Amino acid sequence: MPIDYRYHIGSFVAIFIALLLGILIGIGLSPNPEELNRIVGDLKEQFREARKETAAEVQSLRDDKAQFESLAKEAVAGVIRGRLANRRVAIVVDHDLGGDPLPDLLRATLRQSGATLTSTTTLTRDFISLPSEVRQKVAQRLSLYPPPGVHFRSLIAEAVARDLAQGRSELILELQSMGLLKSSADSDYRVPASAVLLVGGAQSSAESAPERIDLPLIAELTRLGVLVVGCESSQASVSSVPVYKSKGISTVDNAEALAGRMSVVLALSGVKGHFGVKESADRLLPDLAAAGGP
């Protein structure tokens, strides 16, 4: 639990106000300059002592917080170690997160759990918005023409899902060359994924298109027998979790937190549920007893 420094700041301000009131009262009651100087000196000394005590208390709380965080990291490491040793996991980020460290945090956690990371793929703004000129270019180059009632982005998402599940790279690399996808340097699309971690959540509705991209991606992966887990940061202004829940997959809505990353690992190991801190979550963490060992 983060330290709430507002209490200490409030105490500090209250002490300062009390000192000022003491000075004003002293001025009003003591016409003697020597007596006034003595009062002011006493108040200054009391203020210095109070400040030292507050600083010591804050430092103690900081030390306790650091010890708790260290303990929590060790505990989580013990829970997730080897948990995904038999999983080949692909990460799909449904919009460009820019400098957000979330994908790297997730990658590090998955490696710690023993998972084999096959790829990390990010959907670019051109994929999300799909301007008409880009759509025509993709359709002509890849011979992708959606049947009536099927959106073009959905058609591409389904094709990407098949490549991830079956270990094919041609289409994904073509989409990457056209600027619709970005891949991490260590991505190997020739390795079929047995699980996909879908990273959603956005700061505005224009940044992603979960109904037209994420849902068909989830549906196709599920049809092919690939386990899909959806996650996002607790700071996401536009949540993707309700969309993911509609497809029956497990979700984590605080994936940037240590507890959230542990939930991601357990969900990828097969634990069902909706975990995190938002109203869409059923509980903070999966039932560790039900999760069993690695």
N, C-alpha and C positions, 0 to 999 in steps of 0.2 A: 504494500500500500504506500503510495507516495506521501511524503511528509507535507502536511498543510502548514506552511509558514505564515499563513494569514493570522493564526492565533498569536504567534510570537510578535508579528508586526503590530497587531492590535494592542498587545500588552506594552510594547515599547512606546507606542503613541500615548497610551493612557498614563504611563509613568511620566512622559514628557509634559503632558497637560497638567498633571498633578504638581509637577515642579513649577510650572509657570503660575499656577494658582497660588502655590505657596509663596512665590516671589511677590506676587501682587498683594497678597494678604499681609506679607511681611512689610511691604512698603507702606500699606495703609495703617498698620498698627505700630510701627516703630519709626519714629522721627529721628532716632539716633543713628547716624551713618555707620558707626562701629557695630551696632547691633545688627543693622541691615547687612553689612558685609559678612558678619558671622553666619547669619541665616543663609545668605547666598552660598557661602562656602560649604555649609552643611548640606545644602540641597545638591550642590555639584558633586560632593562625595557620595551621597546616596544614589545620584544618577549614575556615576561611574560604577558603583557596586552592582546596581541593577543591570547595567549593560553587560558587565562581566558574567553575571549569573545567566542572563539570557543567551549570550554567546556560547557559554559552556553547555547549556541545555540543547541548543541547536546543533552543536558539534556532536553531542552524544546521540542525538536522533539521526544525524547523518551517518555516524559510525554503525548504529543499529541497522539502518537501511542498507548500507553496503554489505554487512554481514548477512542480512536476510536475502539480498539479491544473489550473493555468492552461494548461499545454501540452496536457493531455488534453482539456480543454474545446474548445480551438481545433481539435485533431485531429478530435474527434467532430463538431464543427460542419461541418468540411470534408467529412466522409464523408456526413453526412445531408442536406446542403444540396441542395434541389431533388429529393431522392430520391422524395418522394410528391407531386410537383406535379400529377399526374393522378389522385390518389386522393381520393375523398369518404369520409371516415372518421367513423363513429359510435362513440362510446365507451359501453359498457354496464358499469356497476359492479354486480356481482351481490349486494352487500349494502352497507348504509350504513357507510362508513368513518369517519364522525364527522369529527374534525378532522385526519385523516391527509392530508398534502399530496400523496400519490401522484397522484390524478387531475389536480391542477393542474400537477404536474411533467410528466405525460404530455401534457397539452394543450399546454403550452409547447413541448415537444419536437416534437410533431406539426406545430405551426405553423412551427417552425424548419425542418422538412423540406419545407415547401411544401404540406402536405396541407390540404384544405378540411374543416374540422370541421363536420359537419352537426348533431350533437347530443351531449349527454352525459346519460345516463339512469341513475338509481340505483334499484335495487330496495329498497323499504322493508321494515321488519320485518313489516308486515302482509302483504306479498306472500310473504315467507319462511314465516311461520307459518300464514297464511291461516285465521284463526278461522272457525268455522262461520257466524257472523252476517255476516262480511265476504264469505264465499263466496256466501251466499244473495243478498246485496245485489248483488254483481257479476253473478251469473248472471241475476237478474231484470232488472237495468238494461241489460245488454249482450246478453242472450239467448244467453249462452254456456253450453251444456250438454254436458259431455264424454260421448262414447260409452263403452260398457263397456270397462274396461281402460285408459282414458286418465285420468291425474290432472288435476284442474282447473288446477293451476299450470302443467302442461305445455301445456295447451290455450291458456292466456293467453300463455305464452312463445312459442308458435308464431305466434300472432296478432300479437304485438309484432314478431317477426322479419319477418313479411310487410309490416307497416307501414314498418319501417326500410328494407327492400329496395325497396319500391315507392313510397316517398315519400308515405305517407298519415299523417295526424295524428289522426284522429278518435278511434280506440280508445285511443291512448297518452294523449291529453289527458283522456279520460274516466277512465282508470285513475289519472291524476295527480290529478284532482279528487276521487277516492275514497280517496286516500292510499296507493295501492299503488306508485306511482312518483314520483320527483322528477326534475326536469329543470333543467339550467343555463339561465340567462336568455337565452343566445344560441342555444339549440337551435331548429332549423328542420326539423321532421319532413316538410315538403313536398319536401325535397331527398332523392332516393334515395341510399342509401349504397352504395358499391362495396366497402367493407371495414368490418369491425366489430372493434374492440379490446375484448375481454372481460376485465374486471379482476376476478379472484377472489382466493382466499386469505383465510382468516379466523382469528380468535383462538380460536374455539370452533365445534364442529359445529352449534350451534344458530343461528349467525349467517347461514348460507347453505344452499341446497339445490341443489347443482350437478347431482345426478342427475335431479331433477325439473324444474329450470328451465333450467340452463345447457345440458344435453345436448340437449333438444328445440329450444332456441333455436339452437344450433350446427347441428343437423341441418337445420332449416328454412332457415336462411340459406345453408348450403352447397347445398341443393337448388335455391335460387333464384340460384345463381351468385355469391354474395357471399363474398369472402375473409374468413376469421375467424382471428384470432390471440388466444391466451389468455395472460394474464400475471398476476403477483402479486408482492408484496414478498417479499424474502428473509426477512423477520421474521415471515411468516405462520406461525402454529402449526399450522393445518390447511391443507394444500396442496390446491389444485384442479388442479394440473398433471397428476397421474395420470388424473383424469377427462377433462381436455381431450385428453390424448394418446390416450385410447381412441377419440376421434372423428377422429384423424388430422390435427389442426391443429397448426401450429407454436406453441411456447410459450416464455415467458421467465419465469424464477423470481426474478429480482433487478431488477425493473422500477424500483425506487426509485434504483438506482445509475446513474451515468453510462453505464457499459458496458451495463447492462440496457436503458436507454432507447434506446441506439444499436441494440441487438439488436431491440427492438420495431419501430423504423423499418424496418430491413432485412427483418424478417419480414413486415411489411405491404407491402413492395415485392415480395414473392413468394419470398424466400429460405426454404427449408424447413429445419426442424430444431428441436431443443429446447436452449435456451441458458440459461446461468446458472451458479449455484454449488452447487445441491443435487444429490443423487444422481440425480434424475430427468433432469438435463441431460446432453446428449451432449458439449457443449463450452461454454467460456465465451462465445465470440463466434462469429458466422457467419464463414464463409470470405470475407474481403473480396475476394479475387481472383475467386471464383465469383460474388460479388454484383454485380460490374461497376460501371459508372458510373450516374448518375441517368438 
